[in-house]
Amino acid sequence: MAIVTTKAIVLSALKYGDTSLIVKCYTEDEGIKSYMIRGVLKPKKKGIKAAYFQPLTQLKIVANHNTKNTLNSIKEVQVIHPYKTIHADIVKQSVVFFLSEVLANSIQEEEQNKTLYSYLETAFTWLDVHDKIANFHLLFLLNLTGFLGFYPEMSQQNKAGFNLLEGVFSDDIQDKNVIHHNNFYQFKKLLGINFDDIENVSYSKDERQLVLQTIIQYFKLHLGSFRTPKSLQVLETVFS
């Protein structure tokens, strides 16, 4: 067992028994880790508080990481980037629940990836301080594919469609995995841009849902274990 000090982003917190939580985090130093936080739900609990483990909270933790496939434990925790708006804004809360579910579903590795960690840290800090965020989740997910190994191959964008299975542009619009016409046009709007550009991307309610469904299908084709997030319906309702 090793004592590790690392930054961590909370992905999920499940109640265990009457007073404990099982918390899954993406850590900067060791990738995905799960922790048993015992007694944290007791009334008047001192020290570590349940509020620290809201989805996508950015923490610094001192933890015991064991070498067996059992739950780890946290000795100390502090919030290193207290959000100003995310947990008070119903729209941002819905986005956060959705994205935390996607991340918990799509990142499995217990290994260091500081570039991915930095992307998550930067993205959620951006979300906290901006107001025009209706397209944030779309660009976040599309850019995430780059860290997961299947960002669209950007050459030959003049072709008639995009093959979701192959991750390349294609003229074979008869292929069931090739998106084309309006679906393709709306998807292409997100390619190669950053978060500061998204307020210039215009989508209707139906177009936004179409693009989200396309991106979810893209994830399913490339990540065998990926499931449609349970929070998707809530997110679509918020942006309808």
C-alpha positions as CSV (number, residue, x, y, z in Angstrom):
1,M,0.0,0.0,0.0
2,A,1.3,3.4,-0.9
3,I,0.3,6.9,0.3
4,V,-0.2,9.1,-2.7
5,T,-0.9,12.9,-3.0
6,T,-2.6,13.7,-6.2
7,K,-5.2,16.0,-7.9
8,A,-8.5,14.2,-8.6
9,I,-11.8,14.9,-10.3
10,V,-14.9,13.2,-8.9
11,L,-16.8,11.1,-11.4
12,S,-19.4,9.4,-9.2
13,A,-20.4,8.9,-5.6
14,L,-22.7,5.9,-4.6
15,K,-24.2,5.5,-1.2
16,Y,-22.9,2.4,0.6
17,G,-24.9,1.3,3.6
18,D,-26.4,4.1,5.7
19,T,-23.4,6.3,6.2
20,S,-20.7,5.6,3.6
21,L,-19.9,6.5,0.0
22,I,-18.0,4.7,-2.8
23,V,-16.4,7.4,-4.8
24,K,-14.9,7.0,-8.3
25,C,-12.3,9.6,-9.3
26,Y,-10.1,10.4,-12.2
27,T,-6.7,11.1,-10.6
28,E,-3.9,13.1,-12.2
29,D,-1.2,10.6,-11.2
30,E,-2.9,7.2,-11.5
31,G,-6.0,7.4,-13.7
32,I,-9.3,5.9,-12.4
33,K,-9.4,5.1,-8.7
34,S,-12.3,4.1,-6.5
35,Y,-12.5,4.9,-2.8
36,M,-14.5,3.9,0.2
37,I,-15.3,6.9,2.3
38,R,-16.6,5.5,5.6
39,G,-19.1,7.3,7.8
40,V,-19.1,10.4,5.7
41,L,-22.9,10.6,5.8
42,K,-23.2,10.6,9.5
43,P,-24.8,13.7,11.0
44,K,-22.4,16.3,12.3
45,K,-19.5,14.3,10.7
46,K,-16.2,16.2,11.2
47,G,-13.3,16.2,8.7
48,I,-14.1,14.8,5.3
49,K,-17.6,15.9,4.1
50,A,-19.9,14.4,1.6
51,A,-20.2,17.8,-0.2
52,Y,-16.6,17.3,-1.4
53,F,-17.8,14.5,-3.7
54,Q,-20.3,16.2,-6.0
55,P,-19.8,15.3,-9.6
56,L,-16.7,16.8,-11.3
57,T,-15.5,18.6,-8.2
58,Q,-11.7,19.2,-8.4
59,L,-9.9,17.9,-5.4
60,K,-6.4,17.4,-3.9
61,I,-6.3,14.2,-2.0
62,V,-4.0,12.2,0.2
63,A,-4.9,8.6,-0.3
64,N,-3.9,5.1,0.5
65,H,-3.6,3.2,-2.9
66,N,-3.4,-0.5,-2.5
67,T,-2.0,-3.0,-4.9
68,K,-5.0,-5.4,-4.6
69,N,-8.3,-5.0,-6.5
70,T,-10.0,-3.6,-3.5
71,L,-11.3,-0.1,-2.7
72,N,-8.8,2.5,-1.7
73,S,-9.2,5.1,1.1
74,I,-8.8,8.8,1.4
75,K,-6.9,10.3,4.4
76,E,-7.2,14.0,3.5
77,V,-9.1,16.0,0.9
78,Q,-9.5,19.6,-0.1
79,V,-11.4,21.3,-2.9
80,I,-8.8,23.1,-5.0
81,H,-11.1,24.9,-7.5
82,P,-14.4,25.8,-5.8
83,Y,-17.0,26.3,-8.5
84,K,-18.9,29.5,-8.5
85,T,-21.9,28.6,-10.7
86,I,-21.9,24.9,-11.6
87,H,-23.7,23.5,-8.5
88,A,-26.1,26.5,-8.4
89,D,-27.3,26.5,-12.0
90,I,-29.8,23.8,-13.0
91,V,-28.6,23.8,-16.6
92,K,-25.0,23.4,-15.7
93,Q,-25.9,20.8,-13.1
94,S,-27.6,18.7,-15.8
95,V,-24.6,19.0,-18.1
96,V,-22.3,18.0,-15.2
97,F,-24.3,14.9,-14.3
98,F,-24.4,13.9,-17.9
99,L,-20.7,14.4,-18.5
100,S,-19.6,12.7,-15.3
101,E,-21.7,9.7,-16.3
102,V,-20.1,9.6,-19.7
103,L,-16.6,9.9,-18.2
104,A,-17.2,7.1,-15.7
105,N,-18.5,5.0,-18.6
106,S,-15.7,5.7,-21.0
107,I,-12.4,6.0,-19.0
108,Q,-11.3,2.7,-17.5
109,E,-7.5,2.9,-17.3
110,E,-5.6,3.0,-14.0
111,E,-2.7,4.8,-15.5
112,Q,-1.4,8.3,-15.6
113,N,-2.6,10.6,-18.4
114,K,-1.7,14.2,-17.4
115,T,-2.8,15.6,-20.8
116,L,-6.3,14.2,-20.4
117,Y,-6.4,15.4,-16.8
118,S,-5.4,18.9,-17.9
119,Y,-8.2,18.9,-20.5
120,L,-10.8,17.9,-18.0
121,E,-9.6,20.5,-15.5
122,T,-9.5,23.3,-18.1
123,A,-12.9,22.3,-19.6
124,F,-14.8,22.3,-16.3
125,T,-13.2,25.6,-15.2
126,W,-14.3,27.1,-18.5
127,L,-17.9,25.8,-18.0
128,D,-18.0,27.4,-14.5
129,V,-17.2,30.9,-15.7
130,H,-19.1,31.1,-18.9
131,D,-22.8,31.6,-19.5
132,K,-23.4,30.6,-23.2
133,I,-22.9,26.8,-22.6
134,A,-25.7,25.2,-24.7
135,N,-23.2,23.5,-27.0
136,F,-20.5,22.9,-24.4
137,H,-21.3,19.2,-23.9
138,L,-21.2,18.5,-27.6
139,L,-17.7,20.0,-28.1
140,F,-16.5,18.5,-24.8
141,L,-17.4,15.0,-26.0
142,L,-16.1,15.4,-29.5
143,N,-12.7,16.7,-28.2
144,L,-12.7,13.9,-25.6
145,T,-12.5,11.3,-28.4
146,G,-9.0,12.6,-29.2
147,F,-7.8,11.5,-25.8
148,L,-9.6,8.2,-26.1
149,G,-8.0,7.5,-29.5
150,F,-10.8,8.1,-32.1
151,Y,-10.9,11.8,-33.0
152,P,-12.1,12.2,-36.6
153,E,-9.4,12.0,-39.2
154,M,-9.5,15.6,-40.4
155,S,-8.2,15.2,-44.0
156,Q,-10.6,15.0,-47.0
157,Q,-13.4,17.0,-45.4
158,N,-14.8,17.8,-48.8
159,K,-16.3,14.3,-49.0
160,A,-20.0,13.8,-48.8
161,G,-20.2,12.1,-45.4
162,F,-18.4,10.8,-42.3
163,N,-18.0,7.2,-41.4
164,L,-18.6,6.9,-37.7
165,L,-17.1,3.4,-37.5
166,E,-13.9,4.2,-39.4
167,G,-13.5,7.7,-38.1
168,V,-12.9,9.1,-41.6
169,F,-14.7,11.2,-44.2
170,S,-16.3,9.1,-47.0
171,D,-18.3,9.4,-50.2
172,D,-20.0,6.1,-49.6
173,I,-23.3,7.5,-48.2
174,Q,-25.0,4.1,-48.7
175,D,-22.9,2.7,-45.8
176,K,-25.1,2.4,-42.6
177,N,-22.3,3.9,-40.6
178,V,-21.9,7.0,-42.8
179,I,-23.7,10.2,-41.8
180,H,-24.5,12.6,-44.6
181,H,-26.7,15.6,-45.6
182,N,-27.9,17.6,-42.6
183,N,-26.6,15.3,-39.9
184,F,-23.1,15.5,-41.5
185,Y,-23.3,19.3,-41.9
186,Q,-24.3,19.9,-38.2
187,F,-21.6,17.4,-37.0
188,K,-18.9,19.2,-39.0
189,K,-19.5,22.5,-37.3
190,L,-17.7,21.3,-34.2
191,L,-14.6,20.0,-35.8
192,G,-11.3,21.8,-35.1
193,I,-12.8,24.5,-32.7
194,N,-12.2,25.3,-29.0
195,F,-14.5,26.3,-26.2
196,D,-14.2,30.0,-26.9
197,D,-15.7,29.4,-30.4
198,I,-18.8,27.5,-29.4
199,E,-21.0,30.6,-28.9
200,N,-20.5,31.2,-32.6
201,V,-21.9,27.7,-33.5
202,S,-25.6,27.9,-34.1
203,Y,-27.9,24.9,-33.4
204,S,-31.7,24.6,-33.1
205,K,-33.0,22.4,-30.4
206,D,-33.5,19.5,-32.9
207,E,-30.1,20.0,-34.4
208,R,-28.4,19.9,-31.0
209,Q,-30.2,16.7,-30.2
210,L,-29.3,15.2,-33.6
211,V,-25.6,16.0,-33.1
212,L,-25.6,14.6,-29.5
213,Q,-27.2,11.4,-30.7
214,T,-24.5,11.2,-33.5
215,I,-21.7,11.6,-31.0
216,I,-23.2,9.0,-28.6
217,Q,-23.4,6.6,-31.5
218,Y,-19.7,7.4,-32.3
219,F,-18.8,6.5,-28.7
220,K,-20.7,3.3,-28.9
221,L,-19.0,2.2,-32.1
222,H,-15.5,2.8,-30.6
223,L,-16.0,1.9,-27.0
224,G,-17.5,-1.6,-26.7
225,S,-18.6,-1.2,-23.1
226,F,-20.2,2.3,-23.6
227,R,-23.9,2.6,-22.7
228,T,-26.3,5.4,-23.4
229,P,-26.2,7.6,-20.3
230,K,-29.2,7.5,-18.0
231,S,-29.0,11.3,-17.6
232,L,-29.4,11.9,-21.4
233,Q,-33.2,12.4,-21.2
234,V,-32.8,15.0,-18.5
235,L,-30.2,16.9,-20.5
236,E,-32.4,16.9,-23.6
237,T,-35.3,18.2,-21.6
238,V,-33.2,21.1,-20.2
239,F,-32.1,22.2,-23.7
240,S,-35.6,21.7,-25.2
